[in-house]
Amino acid sequence: MCGLCGLFGEQNHWSTRLEHSSQSSDAVLRRRLRAQRTACLNRMLAPQRLTVSDWQGSSYQISSATGKTELADNLSQIWLAVEKITGRPFDPLA
């Protein structure tokens, strides 16, 4: 994977609305919000032995303990990536 697809950025998603609002022109605040979201995702996905990391401030990298990796732009795509990596349905509300 060359990673070029992640450089073009994501479309605004409802979960990142604050980061893209005019109130959040501060880069430090955007990074802090993204780090908090990543930490929360890691707590949610720990039972599946998955980790989430920030990828160039534009995407999330989801990795398994065996090395499977997927990139996702937003929460909806993260859940799909989790299902693809684990091979079973994932309900984030369960």
Buried (B, 14 or more C-beta within 10 A) or exposed (E): EEEEEBEEEBEEBEEBEEBEEEEBEEEEEBEEBBEEBBEEBEEBBEEBEBBBEBBEEBBBBBBBEEEBBBBBBBBEBBBBBBBEBBEEEBEEEE
